[in-house]
Amino acid sequence: MVLAVIIATLIVPFETIAIPMVYWVSKLPNLVFEGAVPKYDFGWLNTYQVQIIPFIANAFSIFLFTQYFSTIPKSLDEAARIDGAGWFTIYRKIVVPLAGPAFATVAILTFLPAWNSYLWPLMVVQEESLRPVMVGMQYFFQLNAAWGEVMAYTSLITLPVLIVFLSFQRAFVSSVAASGVKG
């Protein structure tokens, strides 16, 4: 039932929850250090964490992990319980190493929308030094830049995406290949 509610959130467009999310992240406490003295400042606006943390656990990632963990045989859990392992030990030493392909897939599929996000950073970040590259892309069109410069910039933007994919490629491909095989 809970998984069905989480999956149902996939049909809600981001634009419908963007304004309430801006309100809530502006009210979250932010630990700021002035010298060696920490103090709380309210509001995550104009920080890197507002661009990353709200999108770490999304419904698709939860669904993907649920489906992957359901394929791990229960006999592994039972054998570890007989050997005296607790639930956290079973998770840390058995389930997580077996879930490498799921972690790689979630890393790739979470990084891509975060890298390509435009609306959310435009709403919550005002400082130019904190804005991501997709928001910076609009500056080229304001300056009447040559298309060669725009194409060079977009080529540089694709490099981190290629690096992330190539670093997780083996696990991602094995995850995609295993999802089509039953037996």
N, C-alpha and C positions, 0 to 999 in steps of 0.2 A: 504494500500500500504506500509506504513512504517512498519507495523507488518510483512508483507511478506518479506521485506528486512532483518529485524531482524532475522526471522526464517531461512532465507536462509544462514545466517552466521553459522548455526549449521553444515552445510556440509563442512565447511572449517576446515581442520585439524589444530590442534594447532601448529604443527611443521612448517607450512608455515608462521605463523605470529610471531613465537618466536623471531627470530633475529630482526625484526623491533621493537618489543615490548621492547627488551633489549636496543636498541638504544634510544627509547623514554623515558623509565624510568631512563636512565642514565642522561637525560637532564632535568628532573623535579626538581624544587627547593625543598630543604629539610631544614626545620627550625631547626637549631641546637642551643642549649643554652650552652654558655661557662660562667659558673657562673650565673649571673643574666642578662647577655647581650645576646639577641638573635642575631644570624647572619644566613644568608642564605648560605647553602652549596649546590652545585648542584650535583644531582645524588642520586637516591634512592637505588642504589646498596648497598648491605650489610646492609639492614634494614629489619625490620619486615613488614613494610607497603608495600614493593614491593612484598611480598608473599601473601598479603591479598587483598589490594585495587583493583588491576586490575581484580579480579575475582568475585567481589561482585555482580555486575549486569551482569548476563550472559543472553543469548538469551532464554534459557529454563525457567529461572525464570520469565522473562518478559512475555513469552507466558503463563506460568502457572497463573500468576497474572491476565493477560488479560482475560483468560478463566474463572477464578473464579469471577472476578468483573462483568463479563457479566451476571452471574447467579443471582446477587443481584437484586431484583425487583426495577424497576424505581419508583414505587409508594412510596417507602421509601424516596427517594430523593425528590420527589414532595411534600410529606407531610412535610418534614423538611423545604423545601423552603417556603411553606405556613406559617409555624410557624415562619419564619424570620431567619432561619439559613443560613449562607453563605456557599460557597463551601468547605472552609477549615473545618468549624465546622461539616458539613455533613461527610466529609472524616474522621475526627478525632473521632467523637462520634457515627457514624453509620457504616460506611464502614469498618474501621479498626477492631472494635470488632467482626464484622461478619466474617472477613477474617482470624481469628485465625488459622483454619486448613491450609489455604494457606501459611501463614507465617511459620508454623511448617514444612510443606512439603518442602518449599524452604530452610529453615534452615538446615534440614537434607540433602537434595540433593545438597546443596552448600558446607556443611562441609565435606562430604565424599570425593569428588575429591580434595579439598584443603588439607585434611589430608593425602591423598594417593599420593600427587604430588611428583614427583621425578625430572623430567627434568627441570622445571622452577626454583626451588630452587638451583639446581646444576649449572644453568647458571648465576644466579644473586647474589648468596650469596657465599662468599669466607671464611668467618669466621665460624669456626666449632660451636661456641656457638649460632649462629643464624640459623643453618640448622635444618630442621625438622627431625622427627624420621625416615622417609623412606630413607633419604639420609644417616643417621647414620647407617642404616642397612647394608650398604655396608662395613662398617668397620669390621663387624664380619667375613665377607668372606676374608678380607685381613689378618686377624690374625690367620687363621686356628682354629677358635673356635670350641668347641664341639657343637654338634647339640642340646644338652640339653639346653645350654645357648642361642642358637638362638631361640629355641622354647619358652623359658621363656621370651625373649625379645619380640617376636611376640605376646605372650599372653598379655603382658603389653601394647602393642600398641593398642590392640583391646578394652581396657577398656574405653578410652575417647569416642570411637564410640558407645559403649553400653550405656554409660551415656547420650550422646546426644539423642540417639534413645529412651531410656526409659523416658527421661524427656519430649519428644514431642510425645510419643507414642499415647496417646489418641486422640490428634488433628490430627496426621498423619493418623491413622487408620480411623477416621471419614471422613477425606478428600478423602482417597482412596475409601472408601465405598460409599460416596456420588457421586463420579465421575461416577459410573456405574449406577446410578439411574436417570431416567428422569421422569419428571411428575410434 
